[in-house]
Amino acid sequence: MPLLPNEVKTENIANGAVTTPKIADEAVTTAKIKNSAVTSEKLATGAITGSKIADNAVTGSKIRDNTVRTEKIASGAVTTAKIGEAQVTGSRLQDRAVTSEKIARNAVTTEKIADRAVTPAKLSFTPPSVARPITPPVSTDEIADGAVTPEKLSFVPVARPLVPPIATDEIADGAVTPEKLSFIPGGAVRPLVPPIATNEIADNAVETAKIADLNVTAGKLAAGAVTGPKLGYKVAGVVVLQGQYNGDSVADPDLVNGQILGFYPTNQRSGEIQIIALNIFGSVRVTLLAPALYDSRFSVVVLRQ
């Protein structure tokens, strides 16, 4: 007896009874496929086309090494962040691709410049010219060691006066060696040839160690230049008050262990002096034979230790 439409229900179908020949073409829809049921082996070769892959679904781990060829990369897709450090080598650059704006300030060092590549046209001044000032000026660190030969100077180095004169701050420390001098500095040869003029010696350049013993004569001393401290003595003022036998000066550390050279009264003296003594604190005491009739002032000269 033939079956009526929709007569066969799920419970009427035995497990495994619906084989491939029993399923009509395109009868299995998306809703009929259980999640995660389509495994790799169920997919036909070439079945997954571009339209079947969701946007951003292909991650880095899904791409085989060396698979992304040049034609797969969109124009402008390789940005700076995509390029590894130090990965752009010289062979990757097109000729004339590095323009002026691509070169960092101070990036072109001496070794990067080919020999004889700096022509006069590249300079902002005419090298043979002796015009001053040079624009921009050539600084010391732009001149190679040993590059300034006598032929490069606009004057004869041993001529006097030098034109332009060489200032002290233009000479490097330790640069003036004995070989650079026209006389022997350690010798006793006199006069120096050529002689050193006064204006060639910097202010305060002649230190004590540079002056030979017994060479500062009276004519070398300015009026009033030799003061008490220069002679090694100090004067201590002492007051003996009226009715007192003695008086003391203010303690002075400079006078400790000094030697009394003498004294002189600075007003009318009353009474005879018995003794003048210097104590361990640098204070001078004047003692009279009898009490002072009035305030008596003394100046005591002490040789400092």
C-alpha positions as CSV (number, residue, x, y, z in Angstrom):
1,M,0.0,0.0,0.0
2,P,1.5,3.3,-1.0
3,L,2.4,5.9,1.8
4,L,0.6,9.1,2.1
5,P,2.5,12.4,2.1
6,N,4.2,13.2,5.4
7,E,3.2,9.7,6.6
8,V,6.8,8.7,7.5
9,K,7.8,10.4,10.8
10,T,11.2,10.5,12.5
11,E,10.3,7.7,14.8
12,N,9.5,5.5,11.8
13,I,13.0,5.8,10.4
14,A,15.6,3.3,11.7
15,N,19.0,4.6,12.7
16,G,21.4,4.6,9.7
17,A,18.5,4.0,7.3
18,V,19.0,7.4,5.5
19,T,22.0,6.8,3.3
20,T,23.6,9.2,0.8
21,P,21.5,7.9,-2.1
22,K,18.3,8.6,-0.1
23,I,19.2,12.4,0.3
24,A,18.2,14.6,-2.5
25,D,20.7,17.2,-3.9
26,E,20.9,20.4,-1.9
27,A,18.5,18.9,0.6
28,V,20.9,19.4,3.5
29,T,20.6,23.1,4.5
30,T,22.8,25.1,7.0
31,A,20.2,24.5,9.7
32,K,20.5,20.7,9.2
33,I,24.3,20.7,9.9
34,K,25.3,20.4,13.5
35,N,27.8,23.0,14.8
36,S,31.5,21.8,14.4
37,A,30.3,18.8,12.3
38,V,32.0,20.0,9.1
39,T,35.6,18.8,9.7
40,S,38.6,19.4,7.4
41,E,38.1,16.1,5.6
42,K,34.5,17.0,4.7
43,L,35.7,20.0,2.7
44,A,36.5,19.5,-1.0
45,T,39.8,20.9,-2.4
46,G,39.3,24.6,-3.3
47,A,35.8,24.7,-1.6
48,I,36.7,27.6,0.7
49,T,36.8,30.6,-1.6
50,G,37.5,34.2,-0.5
51,S,33.8,35.0,-0.1
52,K,33.6,32.1,2.4
53,I,36.2,33.6,4.8
54,A,35.1,36.2,7.3
55,D,36.9,39.6,7.5
56,N,39.9,39.4,9.8
57,A,39.5,35.7,10.2
58,V,42.9,34.7,8.8
59,T,45.4,35.3,11.6
60,G,49.2,35.2,11.4
61,S,49.4,31.6,12.6
62,K,47.1,30.4,9.8
63,I,49.5,31.8,7.1
64,R,52.3,29.5,6.0
65,D,55.8,30.9,6.1
66,N,57.0,32.5,2.8
67,T,53.4,32.3,1.4
68,V,52.7,36.1,1.2
69,R,54.2,37.1,-2.1
70,T,54.6,40.6,-3.5
71,E,51.4,40.4,-5.5
72,K,49.5,39.6,-2.3
73,I,50.5,42.9,-0.7
74,A,48.2,45.9,-1.3
75,S,49.8,49.2,-2.4
76,G,50.7,51.2,0.7
77,A,50.1,48.2,3.1
78,V,53.7,48.1,4.3
79,T,53.8,51.0,6.7
80,T,56.8,52.1,8.9
81,A,55.5,50.1,11.8
82,K,55.5,46.9,9.7
83,I,59.2,47.2,8.9
84,G,61.7,45.7,11.4
85,E,64.6,47.7,12.8
86,A,67.6,47.9,10.5
87,Q,65.8,45.8,7.8
88,V,66.0,48.3,4.9
89,T,69.4,47.7,3.5
90,G,71.2,49.7,0.7
91,S,70.1,47.2,-2.0
92,R,66.5,47.8,-1.1
93,L,66.7,51.5,-1.9
94,Q,66.1,52.8,-5.4
95,D,68.8,55.0,-6.8
96,R,68.3,58.7,-5.8
97,A,65.5,57.6,-3.3
98,V,67.3,59.3,-0.3
99,T,66.6,62.9,-0.8
100,S,67.8,65.8,1.4
101,E,64.7,65.8,3.6
102,K,65.3,62.1,4.4
103,I,68.8,62.8,5.9
104,A,68.9,63.6,9.6
105,R,70.8,66.7,10.8
106,N,74.5,65.9,11.3
107,A,74.0,62.4,9.8
108,V,76.5,63.0,7.0
109,T,79.9,62.3,8.7
110,T,83.3,62.7,7.1
111,E,83.6,59.0,6.1
112,K,80.2,59.3,4.3
113,I,81.7,61.9,1.9
114,A,83.6,60.5,-1.1
115,D,87.1,61.8,-1.7
116,R,87.1,65.1,-3.7
117,A,83.2,65.2,-3.5
118,V,83.1,68.6,-1.7
119,T,83.6,71.0,-4.5
120,P,83.7,74.8,-4.1
121,A,80.0,74.9,-5.3
122,K,79.1,73.0,-2.1
123,L,80.6,75.6,0.2
124,S,78.9,78.8,1.4
125,F,82.1,80.7,1.0
126,T,85.0,80.8,-1.4
127,P,87.9,78.7,0.1
128,P,90.8,80.6,-1.4
129,S,89.4,83.9,-0.2
130,V,91.0,85.6,2.9
131,A,87.9,87.7,3.4
132,R,86.7,88.0,7.0
133,P,84.4,87.0,8.5
134,I,83.8,83.6,6.9
135,T,80.1,82.8,6.7
136,P,79.3,80.5,8.3
137,P,82.5,80.4,10.4
138,V,84.6,77.3,10.4
139,S,84.7,75.9,13.9
140,T,87.6,74.0,15.4
141,D,85.9,70.6,15.4
142,E,85.4,71.0,11.6
143,I,89.1,71.1,11.0
144,A,90.9,67.7,10.9
145,D,94.0,67.2,13.1
146,G,97.1,68.3,11.2
147,A,95.0,69.8,8.4
148,V,96.2,73.4,8.9
149,T,99.6,73.5,7.3
150,P,101.8,76.6,7.0
151,E,100.5,77.0,3.4
152,K,97.0,77.3,4.7
153,L,97.8,80.4,6.8
154,S,97.5,83.9,5.6
155,F,100.6,84.9,7.6
156,V,104.1,83.5,8.4
157,P,103.7,81.8,11.8
158,V,107.0,83.1,13.1
159,A,106.4,86.7,12.0
160,R,105.7,89.4,14.5
161,P,103.2,90.8,15.1
162,L,100.9,87.9,14.2
163,V,98.0,88.9,11.8
164,P,95.4,88.2,13.1
165,P,96.9,87.6,16.6
166,I,96.3,84.2,18.2
167,A,94.3,84.5,21.4
168,T,95.0,82.4,24.5
169,D,91.7,80.5,24.2
170,E,92.6,79.5,20.7
171,I,95.6,77.4,21.9
172,A,94.7,73.9,23.2
173,D,96.1,72.9,26.6
174,G,99.5,71.3,26.2
175,A,99.7,72.3,22.5
176,V,102.7,74.6,22.9
177,T,105.5,72.1,23.2
178,P,109.3,73.0,23.3
179,E,109.5,72.2,19.6
180,K,107.0,74.9,18.9
181,L,109.2,77.6,20.6
182,S,112.0,79.5,19.0
183,F,114.0,79.4,22.2
184,I,114.8,76.8,24.9
185,P,112.4,77.5,27.8
186,G,114.4,75.4,30.3
187,G,117.8,77.0,29.4
188,A,119.5,80.2,30.6
189,V,119.8,81.6,27.1
190,R,119.1,85.4,27.1
191,P,117.8,87.4,25.4
192,L,114.9,85.3,24.2
193,V,114.6,85.3,20.4
194,P,112.2,86.7,19.5
195,P,111.6,88.5,22.9
196,I,108.3,88.1,24.6
197,A,106.5,91.4,24.7
198,T,104.4,92.6,27.6
199,N,101.1,92.4,25.7
200,E,101.8,88.8,25.0
201,I,101.6,87.9,28.7
202,A,98.1,87.4,30.0
203,D,97.0,89.3,33.1
204,N,97.9,87.3,36.3
205,A,99.8,84.7,34.2
206,V,103.1,85.2,36.1
207,E,102.7,83.2,39.3
208,T,105.1,83.1,42.3
209,A,106.7,79.9,41.0
210,K,107.6,81.7,37.7
211,I,109.7,84.4,39.5
212,A,113.3,83.5,40.1
213,D,114.7,84.1,43.6
214,L,116.1,87.6,44.3
215,N,114.6,89.0,41.1
216,V,112.0,91.3,42.6
217,T,114.1,94.5,43.1
218,A,113.0,97.8,44.6
219,G,112.2,99.2,41.2
220,K,109.7,96.4,40.6
221,L,107.6,97.3,43.7
222,A,104.7,99.7,43.4
223,A,104.4,102.6,45.9
224,G,102.6,101.4,49.0
225,A,102.7,97.7,47.9
226,V,104.8,96.5,50.8
227,T,102.3,96.5,53.8
228,G,102.7,95.2,57.3
229,P,101.3,91.7,56.4
230,K,103.8,91.5,53.5
231,L,106.7,92.0,56.0
232,G,105.4,89.4,58.3
233,Y,104.5,91.5,61.3
234,K,101.3,92.9,62.9
235,V,100.7,95.8,65.4
236,A,98.6,95.0,68.5
237,G,96.9,97.9,70.3
238,V,97.0,97.8,74.2
239,V,95.3,100.2,76.6
240,V,96.2,100.4,80.3
241,L,93.3,102.1,82.0
242,Q,93.8,104.8,84.7
243,G,94.6,103.2,88.0
244,Q,95.5,99.8,86.5
245,Y,98.9,98.1,86.3
246,N,98.3,96.3,83.0
247,G,96.2,96.0,79.9
248,D,95.6,93.3,77.2
249,S,95.1,93.4,73.4
250,V,92.4,91.4,71.7
251,A,93.5,87.8,71.1
252,D,94.7,87.4,67.5
253,P,95.4,83.8,66.1
254,D,98.0,85.4,63.7
255,L,100.1,86.4,66.7
256,V,100.2,82.9,68.4
257,N,103.9,81.8,68.8
258,G,105.0,85.2,67.5
259,Q,107.9,87.4,68.7
260,I,107.6,90.9,70.2
261,L,109.9,93.3,68.2
262,G,109.2,96.5,70.1
263,F,106.5,99.1,71.1
264,Y,105.7,102.7,70.9
265,P,103.2,104.8,72.9
266,T,100.3,106.3,71.0
267,N,99.5,109.0,73.6
268,Q,101.4,110.5,76.6
269,R,102.7,107.6,78.6
270,S,102.3,107.5,82.4
271,G,104.6,105.3,84.3
272,E,107.4,103.0,83.3
273,I,106.8,99.6,81.6
274,Q,107.8,96.6,83.6
275,I,107.2,93.9,81.0
276,I,105.4,93.2,77.7
277,A,104.4,89.6,77.1
278,L,102.6,87.5,74.4
279,N,100.3,84.7,75.7
280,I,99.4,81.4,74.0
281,F,96.2,82.9,72.7
282,G,97.9,85.7,70.7
283,S,97.0,88.5,73.2
284,V,99.7,91.0,74.2
285,R,99.8,92.2,77.8
286,V,101.6,95.5,78.9
287,T,102.5,95.7,82.6
288,L,103.5,99.0,84.3
289,L,105.7,99.4,87.4
290,A,103.0,101.6,89.0
291,P,99.3,102.2,88.3
292,A,98.6,104.4,85.3
293,L,97.8,108.0,86.1
294,Y,95.5,108.1,83.1
295,D,94.5,105.9,80.2
296,S,97.8,105.0,78.4
297,R,97.8,103.5,74.9
298,F,100.6,101.4,73.3
299,S,101.3,99.9,69.9
300,V,103.2,96.6,70.2
301,V,105.0,95.3,67.0
302,V,104.8,91.5,66.8
303,L,106.7,89.3,64.3
304,R,104.3,86.6,63.1
305,Q,105.4,82.9,63.3
